[in-house]
Amino acid sequence: MTDSERAEAFRQAEASLRLEGLDPAGDNHYEAIKARVIAGEISFAEGKAEIVAYHRHHARAIAAA
């Protein structure tokens, strides 16, 4: 998969998320992972795992506060 194909996949996924009322764009952590996936440094699965782990940790920190 090329960089442009990966970028298009993100564009489509983000459009779907916006339709659901969610928009990850602008979140620094998300954008950094997105850039690494598009560049081919990590796979989509690895990026997803990092994003999920980050948000789970963040949610636990908020719940504990």
C-alpha positions in Angstrom: 0.0 0.0 0.0 1.4 3.4 -0.9 1.5 6.5 1.3 -1.4 8.1 -0.8 -3.5 4.9 -0.4 -2.9 5.0 3.4 -3.8 8.7 3.5 -7.0 8.0 1.6 -7.9 5.2 4.0 -7.5 7.6 6.9 -9.6 10.2 5.0 -12.4 7.7 4.6 -12.2 6.5 8.2 -12.2 10.0 9.5 -15.3 10.9 7.4 -17.1 7.9 8.8 -16.2 8.9 12.4 -17.4 12.5 11.7 -20.8 11.0 10.6 -20.9 9.3 14.0 -20.2 12.6 15.8 -16.6 11.8 16.5 -13.6 13.6 15.1 -10.1 12.6 16.1 -8.5 15.2 13.9 -6.5 17.7 15.8 -5.6 15.3 18.7 -1.8 15.5 18.8 -1.4 11.9 19.8 -3.7 10.7 17.1 -2.1 12.9 14.4 1.4 11.6 15.3 0.3 8.0 15.0 -1.6 8.7 11.8 1.6 10.2 10.3 3.6 7.1 11.3 1.0 4.8 9.7 0.8 6.9 6.5 4.6 6.9 6.2 4.6 3.2 6.5 6.6 3.2 9.8 3.9 1.1 11.5 0.9 -0.9 10.3 -2.7 0.1 10.7 -3.1 -2.6 13.3 -0.1 -1.3 15.3 -1.5 2.3 15.0 -4.9 1.2 16.2 -3.4 -0.7 19.1 -1.4 2.4 20.2 -4.5 4.7 19.9 -6.7 2.3 21.9 -4.0 1.8 24.6 -3.6 5.6 24.9 -7.3 6.3 25.3 -7.8 3.4 27.7 -5.0 4.8 29.9 -6.4 8.3 29.6 -9.9 7.1 30.5 -8.5 5.3 33.6 -6.6 8.4 34.7 -9.8 10.5 34.5 -11.8 7.8 36.3 -9.2 7.6 39.1 -9.2 11.4 39.6 
